[in-house]
């Protein structure tokens, strides 16, 4: 992992969206932050799903990865989330609400270490504005394709 800080602060009222997410992706992929596009141009959940996430997915796939993002209920506290992540032994992007009151991404390591890409280290103090903690890992595409289908177990 290549720790680094974000370039842009989150100031949507000025038309600028923070780039903590792309900085986390760069850290995990050992890339320079500026080698990762600043995908975020909206915080609207519907627009994110229609516009931002498909661009992220395509960019990651070109590099051999898919992002697996899982929500955890907002009823969990931060310590429980950190314990869950560290027990999996993999670097994870954790998205929640920062001390500045906006959604923010940090990287949690297998040893409960936290790398905050925020320039002022705002941290994570609660779940994201949708009420969930978001835990995201990057999975190699080849590995994702090798996983057996288990749709019968979940009734699909």
C-alpha positions as CSV (number, residue, x, y, z in Angstrom):
1,X,0.0,0.0,0.0
2,X,1.3,3.5,-0.9
3,X,0.0,6.0,1.7
4,X,-0.7,9.5,0.3
5,X,-3.0,12.5,0.9
6,X,-5.9,13.8,-1.2
7,X,-5.5,16.8,-3.5
8,X,-9.0,18.3,-3.3
9,X,-11.1,19.1,-0.2
10,X,-14.8,18.5,-0.3
11,X,-16.5,21.9,-1.1
12,X,-19.5,21.0,-3.3
13,X,-21.0,24.5,-2.8
14,X,-18.0,25.7,-4.8
15,X,-18.3,22.9,-7.4
16,X,-15.4,20.9,-5.9
17,X,-15.8,17.3,-4.6
18,X,-13.2,15.8,-2.4
19,X,-11.0,13.1,-3.8
20,X,-10.5,10.8,-0.8
21,X,-12.0,7.9,-2.7
22,X,-9.6,8.1,-5.7
23,X,-6.8,8.6,-3.2
24,X,-7.7,5.4,-1.4
25,X,-7.9,3.5,-4.7
26,X,-4.4,4.9,-5.6
27,X,-3.0,3.8,-2.2
28,X,-4.4,0.3,-2.6
29,X,-3.1,-0.1,-6.1
30,X,0.3,1.5,-5.4
31,X,-0.3,4.2,-7.9
32,X,0.2,8.0,-7.6
33,X,-3.0,9.7,-6.7
34,X,-3.0,11.8,-9.9
35,X,-2.8,8.6,-12.0
36,X,-6.3,7.7,-10.8
37,X,-9.2,9.8,-12.3
38,X,-11.2,12.0,-10.0
39,X,-14.5,10.2,-10.7
40,X,-16.6,12.0,-8.1
41,X,-18.8,14.8,-9.6
42,X,-21.9,14.2,-7.5
43,X,-23.0,13.0,-4.1
44,X,-26.5,12.2,-5.2
45,X,-27.0,8.4,-4.7
46,X,-29.0,7.9,-7.9
47,X,-26.5,9.9,-10.0
48,X,-23.6,8.1,-8.4
49,X,-25.1,4.7,-9.4
50,X,-25.8,5.9,-13.0
51,X,-22.7,8.0,-13.6
52,X,-19.8,7.6,-11.2
53,X,-19.9,3.9,-10.3
54,X,-19.9,2.6,-13.9
55,X,-16.8,4.8,-14.7
56,X,-15.0,3.5,-11.6
57,X,-16.0,-0.1,-12.4
58,X,-14.7,0.2,-16.0
59,X,-11.4,1.8,-14.9
60,X,-10.8,-0.9,-12.2
61,X,-11.7,-3.7,-14.7
62,X,-9.1,-2.4,-17.1
63,X,-6.6,-2.8,-14.3
64,X,-7.8,-6.3,-13.5
65,X,-9.9,-5.6,-10.4
66,X,-13.5,-5.3,-9.3
67,X,-14.7,-3.5,-6.2
68,X,-16.7,-5.4,-3.8
69,X,-18.6,-2.9,-1.6
70,X,-20.7,-4.2,1.3
71,X,-22.9,-2.1,3.6
72,X,-22.8,-2.7,7.4
73,X,-25.7,-1.5,9.5
74,X,-25.3,1.9,11.1
75,X,-26.2,0.3,14.4
76,X,-22.6,-1.0,14.6
77,X,-20.0,1.3,16.3
78,X,-16.7,2.1,14.8
79,X,-14.8,-0.3,17.1
80,X,-17.0,-3.2,15.9
81,X,-16.4,-2.2,12.3
82,X,-12.6,-2.0,12.8
83,X,-12.7,-5.4,14.5
84,X,-14.6,-6.9,11.6
85,X,-12.3,-5.5,9.0
86,X,-9.1,-6.4,10.8
87,X,-10.3,-10.0,11.3
88,X,-10.4,-10.4,7.5
89,X,-6.7,-9.6,7.1
90,X,-7.1,-7.4,4.0
91,X,-6.8,-3.7,3.4
92,X,-10.4,-2.2,3.2
93,X,-11.7,1.1,2.2
94,X,-14.1,2.2,4.9
95,X,-16.6,4.9,4.0
96,X,-18.5,6.8,6.7
97,X,-19.1,10.3,8.0
98,X,-16.0,12.3,8.8
99,X,-15.6,14.8,11.7
100,X,-16.3,17.5,9.2
101,X,-19.8,16.1,8.6
102,X,-19.4,14.7,5.0
103,X,-18.9,11.3,3.6
104,X,-15.2,10.3,3.7
105,X,-13.1,7.3,2.9
106,X,-10.1,5.9,4.8
107,X,-8.2,2.7,4.5
108,X,-8.2,0.2,7.4
109,X,-5.4,-2.3,7.5
110,X,-5.4,-5.9,8.8
111,X,-3.8,-4.7,12.1
112,X,-6.6,-2.1,12.7
113,X,-4.3,0.6,11.4
114,X,-6.1,3.5,9.7
115,X,-4.7,5.6,6.8
116,X,-6.7,8.8,6.4
117,X,-6.1,10.3,3.0
118,X,-7.7,13.6,4.2
119,X,-5.3,16.5,4.4
120,X,-6.5,17.4,7.9
121,X,-7.1,13.8,9.0
122,X,-10.8,14.2,9.7
123,X,-11.3,10.5,10.3
124,X,-14.5,8.5,10.4
125,X,-16.9,9.2,13.3
126,X,-20.1,7.4,12.2
127,X,-21.9,5.7,9.3
128,X,-22.2,7.4,5.9
129,X,-25.1,9.8,5.2
130,X,-27.2,6.8,3.9
131,X,-27.0,5.2,7.4
132,X,-24.5,2.5,6.5
133,X,-20.8,1.9,6.9
134,X,-19.4,0.9,3.5
135,X,-16.6,-1.7,3.4
136,X,-14.9,-2.0,0.0
137,X,-12.2,-4.4,-1.1
138,X,-10.6,-4.7,-4.5
139,X,-10.8,-8.3,-5.9
140,X,-8.7,-9.4,-8.8
141,X,-11.0,-10.1,-11.8
142,X,-9.5,-13.5,-12.4
143,X,-10.3,-14.5,-8.8
144,X,-13.8,-13.1,-9.1
145,X,-14.4,-15.2,-12.3
146,X,-13.1,-18.4,-10.6
147,X,-15.6,-18.2,-7.7
148,X,-18.3,-20.9,-8.1
149,X,-21.9,-19.6,-8.5
150,X,-23.9,-20.2,-5.3
151,X,-27.2,-18.8,-6.3
152,X,-29.1,-21.8,-5.0
153,X,-28.1,-21.0,-1.4
154,X,-29.7,-17.6,-1.5
155,X,-32.7,-18.5,-3.5
156,X,-31.9,-16.7,-6.7
